[in-house]
Amino acid sequence: MDKFQQISDAAAHKINHLLKDTLTDTQEDEVSRIVERAVIKAILEGQHRAVDAALRCPEADQDVAHKIASEIRRKNDALIVNLCSQR
């Protein structure tokens, strides 16, 4: 989770440098949170697509595909729980 925070803080910092007026600390924190949420949503969307792709494999591989999809979902659930506990 720290990596998400680092990415969002760096993005907020870069956004701040692009603006004519410098953001307040509160505004920069809020921009960081917005960026972090966007990054997380993008990652989760990518994982949902990975599950969908795994489930579209040939019938002979469905058992393995379901195991992969279940593991991806389990990781998603853990990510969401960790993020909720940080806020």
N, CA, C and O atoms as a GROMACS GRO file, in nm:
protein
  348
    1MET      N    1   0.081  -0.119   0.000
    1MET     CA    2   0.000   0.000   0.000
    1MET      C    3   0.086   0.126   0.000
    1MET      O    4   0.045   0.230  -0.053
    2ASP      N    5   0.203   0.119   0.059
    2ASP     CA    6   0.291   0.235   0.061
    2ASP      C    7   0.329   0.279  -0.080
    2ASP      O    8   0.348   0.398  -0.105
    3LYS      N    9   0.340   0.183  -0.170
    3LYS     CA   10   0.376   0.216  -0.308
    3LYS      C   11   0.267   0.301  -0.372
    3LYS      O   12   0.297   0.396  -0.445
    4PHE      N   13   0.138   0.268  -0.345
    4PHE     CA   14   0.029   0.350  -0.397
    4PHE      C   15   0.039   0.493  -0.344
    4PHE      O   16   0.020   0.590  -0.418
    5GLN      N   17   0.070   0.503  -0.217
    5GLN     CA   18   0.083   0.635  -0.155
    5GLN      C   19   0.197   0.712  -0.218
    5GLN      O   20   0.183   0.831  -0.244
    6GLN      N   21   0.309   0.647  -0.243
    6GLN     CA   22   0.423   0.714  -0.306
    6GLN      C   23   0.388   0.761  -0.446
    6GLN      O   24   0.422   0.873  -0.485
    7ILE      N   25   0.319   0.677  -0.521
    7ILE     CA   26   0.279   0.714  -0.658
    7ILE      C   27   0.184   0.832  -0.655
    7ILE      O   28   0.200   0.927  -0.732
    8SER      N   29   0.085   0.827  -0.567
    8SER     CA   30  -0.014   0.936  -0.562
    8SER      C   31   0.049   1.065  -0.510
    8SER      O   32   0.015   1.174  -0.558
    9ASP      N   33   0.139   1.056  -0.412
    9ASP     CA   34   0.207   1.176  -0.362
    9ASP      C   35   0.293   1.240  -0.472
    9ASP      O   36   0.296   1.362  -0.486
   10ALA      N   37   0.364   1.157  -0.548
   10ALA     CA   38   0.447   1.210  -0.657
   10ALA      C   39   0.360   1.277  -0.762
   10ALA      O   40   0.396   1.383  -0.815
   11ALA      N   41   0.246   1.217  -0.794
   11ALA     CA   42   0.156   1.276  -0.893
   11ALA      C   43   0.100   1.409  -0.842
   11ALA      O   44   0.092   1.506  -0.917
   12ALA      N   45   0.061   1.413  -0.716
   12ALA     CA   46   0.009   1.537  -0.657
   12ALA      C   47   0.115   1.646  -0.659
   12ALA      O   48   0.086   1.762  -0.687
   13HIS      N   49   0.238   1.608  -0.630
   13HIS     CA   50   0.350   1.703  -0.630
   13HIS      C   51   0.371   1.759  -0.771
   13HIS      O   52   0.392   1.879  -0.788
   14LYS      N   53   0.367   1.672  -0.871
   14LYS     CA   54   0.383   1.717  -1.010
   14LYS      C   55   0.268   1.807  -1.054
   14LYS      O   56   0.290   1.906  -1.123
   15ILE      N   57   0.148   1.772  -1.013
   15ILE     CA   58   0.031   1.856  -1.043
   15ILE      C   59   0.049   1.993  -0.980
   15ILE      O   60   0.021   2.095  -1.043
   16ASN      N   61   0.096   1.995  -0.857
   16ASN     CA   62   0.116   2.121  -0.785
   16ASN      C   63   0.214   2.212  -0.860
   16ASN      O   64   0.194   2.333  -0.866
   17HIS      N   65   0.319   2.153  -0.917
   17HIS     CA   66   0.418   2.233  -0.990
   17HIS      C   67   0.365   2.287  -1.123
   17HIS      O   68   0.416   2.385  -1.176
   18LEU      N   69   0.262   2.222  -1.175
   18LEU     CA   70   0.203   2.269  -1.301
   18LEU      C   71   0.108   2.388  -1.282
   18LEU      O   72   0.082   2.463  -1.376
   19LEU      N   73   0.057   2.403  -1.163
   19LEU     CA   74  -0.041   2.507  -1.137
   19LEU      C   75   0.025   2.643  -1.118
   19LEU      O   76   0.140   2.653  -1.074
   20LYS      N   77  -0.049   2.747  -1.152
   20LYS     CA   78   0.002   2.883  -1.134
   20LYS      C   79   0.012   2.917  -0.985
   20LYS      O   80   0.111   2.976  -0.940
   21ASP      N   81  -0.089   2.881  -0.909
   21ASP     CA   82  -0.089   2.904  -0.765
   21ASP      C   83  -0.057   2.772  -0.695
   21ASP      O   84  -0.111   2.667  -0.732
   22THR      N   85   0.028   2.778  -0.596
   22THR     CA   86   0.065   2.659  -0.522
   22THR      C   87  -0.053   2.611  -0.438
   22THR      O   88  -0.125   2.692  -0.379
   23LEU      N   89  -0.071   2.480  -0.433
   23LEU     CA   90  -0.177   2.422  -0.349
   23LEU      C   91  -0.140   2.436  -0.202
   23LEU      O   92  -0.022   2.435  -0.166
   24THR      N   93  -0.241   2.447  -0.120
   24THR     CA   94  -0.217   2.441   0.024
   24THR      C   95  -0.185   2.296   0.059
   24THR      O   96  -0.208   2.206  -0.022
   25ASP      N   97  -0.134   2.274   0.178
   25ASP     CA   98  -0.104   2.138   0.221
   25ASP      C   99  -0.230   2.051   0.219
   25ASP      O  100  -0.226   1.935   0.178
   26THR      N  101  -0.342   2.108   0.262
   26THR     CA  102  -0.469   2.035   0.262
   26THR      C  103  -0.511   1.999   0.121
   26THR      O  104  -0.554   1.887   0.095
   27GLN      N  105  -0.498   2.095   0.028
   27GLN     CA  106  -0.534   2.068  -0.111
   27GLN      C  107  -0.442   1.962  -0.172
   27GLN      O  108  -0.488   1.874  -0.245
   28GLU      N  109  -0.314   1.970  -0.142
   28GLU     CA  110  -0.220   1.872  -0.197
   28GLU      C  111  -0.251   1.732  -0.143
   28GLU      O  112  -0.241   1.634  -0.216
   29ASP      N  113  -0.288   1.723  -0.015
   29ASP     CA  114  -0.327   1.594   0.042
   29ASP      C  115  -0.452   1.540  -0.027
   29ASP      O  116  -0.460   1.420  -0.056
   30GLU      N  117  -0.547   1.627  -0.055
   30GLU     CA  118  -0.670   1.584  -0.121
   30GLU      C  119  -0.642   1.540  -0.265
   30GLU      O  120  -0.696   1.439  -0.310
   31VAL      N  121  -0.557   1.613  -0.336
   31VAL     CA  122  -0.518   1.572  -0.472
   31VAL      C  123  -0.449   1.436  -0.466
   31VAL      O  124  -0.474   1.351  -0.552
   32SER      N  125  -0.365   1.416  -0.369
   32SER     CA  126  -0.297   1.288  -0.353
   32SER      C  127  -0.397   1.175  -0.332
   32SER      O  128  -0.382   1.068  -0.391
   33ARG      N  129  -0.499   1.198  -0.249
   33ARG     CA  130  -0.602   1.097  -0.226
   33ARG      C  131  -0.681   1.068  -0.354
   33ARG      O  132  -0.713   0.952  -0.382
   34ILE      N  133  -0.712   1.172  -0.429
   34ILE     CA  134  -0.786   1.154  -0.554
   34ILE      C  135  -0.704   1.069  -0.651
   34ILE      O  136  -0.756   0.977  -0.714
   35VAL      N  137  -0.575   1.101  -0.663
   35VAL     CA  138  -0.488   1.025  -0.752
   35VAL      C  139  -0.476   0.881  -0.704
   35VAL      O  140  -0.482   0.788  -0.785
   36GLU      N  141  -0.460   0.862  -0.574
   36GLU     CA  142  -0.448   0.727  -0.520
   36GLU      C  143  -0.572   0.645  -0.551
   36GLU      O  144  -0.562   0.530  -0.593
   37ARG      N  145  -0.689   0.703  -0.530
   37ARG     CA  146  -0.814   0.631  -0.561
   37ARG      C  147  -0.823   0.597  -0.709
   37ARG      O  148  -0.869   0.489  -0.745
   38ALA      N  149  -0.781   0.688  -0.794
   38ALA     CA  150  -0.784   0.662  -0.938
   38ALA      C  151  -0.690   0.548  -0.976
   38ALA      O  152  -0.725   0.463  -1.058
   39VAL      N  153  -0.571   0.547  -0.916
   39VAL     CA  154  -0.474   0.440  -0.944
   39VAL      C  155  -0.531   0.306  -0.898
   39VAL      O  156  -0.521   0.207  -0.969
   40ILE      N  157  -0.590   0.303  -0.781
   40ILE     CA  158  -0.646   0.179  -0.728
   40ILE      C  159  -0.761   0.130  -0.815
   40ILE      O  160  -0.771   0.011  -0.844
   41LYS      N  161  -0.848   0.221  -0.856
   41LYS     CA  162  -0.959   0.182  -0.944
   41LYS      C  163  -0.906   0.125  -1.074
   41LYS      O  164  -0.961   0.027  -1.126
   42ALA      N  165  -0.802   0.184  -1.128
   42ALA     CA  166  -0.743   0.134  -1.253
   42ALA      C  167  -0.684  -0.005  -1.233
   42ALA      O  168  -0.700  -0.091  -1.319
   43ILE      N  169  -0.617  -0.026  -1.122
   43ILE     CA  170  -0.560  -0.158  -1.094
   43ILE      C  171  -0.670  -0.262  -1.078
   43ILE      O  172  -0.660  -0.372  -1.132
   44LEU      N  173  -0.774  -0.227  -1.004
   44LEU     CA  174  -0.884  -0.321  -0.985
   44LEU      C  175  -0.954  -0.352  -1.118
   44LEU      O  176  -0.992  -0.467  -1.141
   45GLU      N  177  -0.969  -0.253  -1.203
   45GLU     CA  178  -1.028  -0.276  -1.334
   45GLU      C  179  -0.941  -0.372  -1.415
   45GLU      O  180  -0.993  -0.462  -1.481
   46GLY      N  181  -0.810  -0.354  -1.409
   46GLY     CA  182  -0.719  -0.444  -1.478
   46GLY      C  183  -0.731  -0.586  -1.425
   46GLY      O  184  -0.727  -0.682  -1.502
   47GLN      N  185  -0.746  -0.600  -1.294
   47GLN     CA  186  -0.759  -0.733  -1.236
   47GLN      C  187  -0.893  -0.796  -1.275
   47GLN      O  188  -0.900  -0.917  -1.298
   48HIS      N  189  -0.999  -0.716  -1.283
   48HIS     CA  190  -1.128  -0.769  -1.328
   48HIS      C  191  -1.117  -0.820  -1.472
   48HIS      O  192  -1.173  -0.924  -1.507
   49ARG      N  193  -1.045  -0.746  -1.553
   49ARG     CA  194  -1.026  -0.790  -1.691
   49ARG      C  195  -0.944  -0.918  -1.697
   49ARG      O  196  -0.969  -1.003  -1.783
   50ALA      N  197  -0.847  -0.932  -1.608
   50ALA     CA  198  -0.766  -1.054  -1.603
   50ALA      C  199  -0.854  -1.174  -1.566
   50ALA      O  200  -0.838  -1.281  -1.624
   51VAL      N  201  -0.944  -1.156  -1.471
   51VAL     CA  202  -1.037  -1.262  -1.434
   51VAL      C  203  -1.123  -1.300  -1.554
   51VAL      O  204  -1.138  -1.418  -1.585
   52ASP      N  205  -1.178  -1.200  -1.621
   52ASP     CA  206  -1.262  -1.227  -1.738
   52ASP      C  207  -1.184  -1.302  -1.846
   52ASP      O  208  -1.236  -1.396  -1.907
   53ALA      N  209  -1.060  -1.262  -1.869
   53ALA     CA  210  -0.976  -1.330  -1.970
   53ALA      C  211  -0.948  -1.474  -1.929
   53ALA      O  212  -0.950  -1.564  -2.012
   54ALA      N  213  -0.921  -1.496  -1.801
   54ALA     CA  214  -0.893  -1.631  -1.754
   54ALA      C  215  -1.014  -1.722  -1.773
   54ALA      O  216  -1.001  -1.839  -1.806
   55LEU      N  217  -1.131  -1.666  -1.752
   55LEU     CA  218  -1.253  -1.747  -1.763
   55LEU      C  219  -1.296  -1.772  -1.907
   55LEU      O  220  -1.386  -1.852  -1.931
   56ARG      N  221  -1.234  -1.705  -2.002
   56ARG     CA  222  -1.267  -1.725  -2.143
   56ARG      C  223  -1.175  -1.828  -2.210
   56ARG      O  224  -1.175  -1.839  -2.332
   57CYS      N  225  -1.100  -1.902  -2.133
   57CYS     CA  226  -1.007  -1.999  -2.191
   57CYS      C  227  -1.083  -2.125  -2.234
   57CYS      O  228  -1.199  -2.142  -2.198
   58PRO      N  229  -1.018  -2.211  -2.311
   58PRO     CA  230  -1.085  -2.333  -2.359
   58PRO      C  231  -1.140  -2.417  -2.243
   58PRO      O  232  -1.091  -2.411  -2.131
   59GLU      N  233  -1.241  -2.495  -2.274
   59GLU     CA  234  -1.309  -2.574  -2.173
   59GLU      C  235  -1.215  -2.669  -2.099
   59GLU      O  236  -1.232  -2.693  -1.979
   60ALA      N  237  -1.117  -2.722  -2.168
   60ALA     CA  238  -1.023  -2.816  -2.107
   60ALA      C  239  -0.941  -2.750  -1.995
   60ALA      O  240  -0.894  -2.819  -1.905
   61ASP      N  241  -0.926  -2.619  -2.001
   61ASP     CA  242  -0.846  -2.546  -1.902
   61ASP      C  243  -0.931  -2.473  -1.798
   61ASP      O  244  -0.878  -2.393  -1.721
   62GLN      N  245  -1.059  -2.499  -1.795
   62GLN     CA  246  -1.149  -2.424  -1.707
   62GLN      C  247  -1.115  -2.443  -1.559
   62GLN      O  248  -1.130  -2.349  -1.480
   63ASP      N  249  -1.070  -2.561  -1.519
   63ASP     CA  250  -1.037  -2.583  -1.379
   63ASP      C  251  -0.924  -2.490  -1.335
   63ASP      O  252  -0.932  -2.425  -1.230
   64VAL      N  253  -0.820  -2.484  -1.415
   64VAL     CA  254  -0.707  -2.395  -1.385
   64VAL      C  255  -0.752  -2.249  -1.392
   64VAL      O  256  -0.711  -2.167  -1.310
   65ALA      N  257  -0.835  -2.217  -1.491
   65ALA     CA  258  -0.883  -2.080  -1.507
   65ALA      C  259  -0.961  -2.035  -1.384
   65ALA      O  260  -0.946  -1.921  -1.339
   66HIS      N  261  -1.044  -2.122  -1.330
   66HIS     CA  262  -1.122  -2.086  -1.211
   66HIS      C  263  -1.032  -2.068  -1.090
   66HIS      O  264  -1.057  -1.982  -1.006
   67LYS      N  265  -0.928  -2.148  -1.080
   67LYS     CA  266  -0.833  -2.132  -0.970
   67LYS      C  267  -0.761  -1.998  -0.980
   67LYS      O  268  -0.742  -1.929  -0.880
   68ILE      N  269  -0.720  -1.962  -1.101
   68ILE     CA  270  -0.653  -1.833  -1.123
   68ILE      C  271  -0.748  -1.718  -1.092
   68ILE      O  272  -0.711  -1.623  -1.023
   69ALA      N  273  -0.871  -1.727  -1.142
   69ALA     CA  274  -0.970  -1.621  -1.118
   69ALA      C  275  -0.998  -1.607  -0.968
   69ALA      O  276  -1.010  -1.495  -0.918
   70SER      N  277  -1.008  -1.720  -0.897
   70SER     CA  278  -1.032  -1.714  -0.753
   70SER      C  279  -0.916  -1.647  -0.680
   70SER      O  280  -0.938  -1.569  -0.587
   71GLU      N  281  -0.795  -1.676  -0.721
   71GLU     CA  282  -0.678  -1.615  -0.658
   71GLU      C  283  -0.675  -1.464  -0.685
   71GLU      O  284  -0.643  -1.386  -0.595
   72ILE      N  285  -0.707  -1.423  -0.806
   72ILE     CA  286  -0.712  -1.280  -0.839
   72ILE      C  287  -0.818  -1.212  -0.753
   72ILE      O  288  -0.794  -1.104  -0.698
   73ARG      N  289  -0.934  -1.272  -0.740
   73ARG     CA  290  -1.041  -1.212  -0.657
   73ARG      C  291  -0.999  -1.203  -0.511
   73ARG      O  292  -1.028  -1.104  -0.443
   74ARG      N  293  -0.930  -1.307  -0.463
   74ARG     CA  294  -0.884  -1.307  -0.324
   74ARG      C  295  -0.785  -1.192  -0.300
   74ARG      O  296  -0.791  -1.124  -0.198
   75LYS      N  297  -0.696  -1.171  -0.397
   75LYS     CA  298  -0.600  -1.060  -0.386
   75LYS      C  299  -0.673  -0.926  -0.390
   75LYS      O  300  -0.638  -0.834  -0.317
   76ASN      N  301  -0.776  -0.915  -0.475
   76ASN     CA  302  -0.856  -0.792  -0.481
   76ASN      C  303  -0.920  -0.764  -0.346
   76ASN      O  304  -0.917  -0.652  -0.297
   77ASP      N  305  -0.980  -0.868  -0.287
   77ASP     CA  306  -1.045  -0.851  -0.157
   77ASP      C  307  -0.945  -0.804  -0.052
   77ASP      O  308  -0.976  -0.716   0.028
   78ALA      N  309  -0.826  -0.862  -0.051
   78ALA     CA  310  -0.723  -0.823   0.045
   78ALA      C  311  -0.681  -0.678   0.023
   78ALA      O  312  -0.660  -0.603   0.119
   79LEU      N  313  -0.669  -0.638  -0.103
   79LEU     CA  314  -0.633  -0.500  -0.135
   79LEU      C  315  -0.738  -0.404  -0.082
   79LEU      O  316  -0.705  -0.302  -0.021
   80ILE      N  317  -0.864  -0.434  -0.106
   80ILE     CA  318  -0.973  -0.347  -0.062
   80ILE      C  319  -0.977  -0.337   0.089
   80ILE      O  320  -0.994  -0.228   0.144
   81VAL      N  321  -0.961  -0.449   0.158
   81VAL     CA  322  -0.962  -0.449   0.305
   81VAL      C  323  -0.847  -0.363   0.357
   81VAL      O  324  -0.866  -0.283   0.448
   82ASN      N  325  -0.728  -0.379   0.300
   82ASN     CA  326  -0.613  -0.302   0.345
   82ASN      C  327  -0.633  -0.153   0.322
   82ASN      O  328  -0.598  -0.072   0.407
   83LEU      N  329  -0.689  -0.118   0.208
   83LEU     CA  330  -0.711   0.024   0.178
   83LEU      C  331  -0.816   0.084   0.270
   83LEU      O  332  -0.802   0.197   0.316
   84CYS      N  333  -0.921   0.009   0.297
   84CYS     CA  334  -1.026   0.059   0.387
   84CYS      C  335  -0.973   0.079   0.528
   84CYS      O  336  -1.013   0.174   0.596
   85SER      N  337  -0.884  -0.008   0.572
   85SER     CA  338  -0.831   0.003   0.707
   85SER      C  339  -0.734   0.121   0.722
   85SER      O  340  -0.711   0.169   0.832
   86GLN      N  341  -0.679   0.168   0.609
   86GLN     CA  342  -0.585   0.281   0.614
   86GLN      C  343  -0.659   0.413   0.631
   86GLN      O  344  -0.599   0.510   0.679
   87ARG      N  345  -0.781   0.420   0.594
   87ARG     CA  346  -0.857   0.548   0.597
   87ARG      C  347  -0.934   0.564   0.722
   87ARG      O  348  -1.002   0.665   0.740
   0.00000   0.00000   0.00000
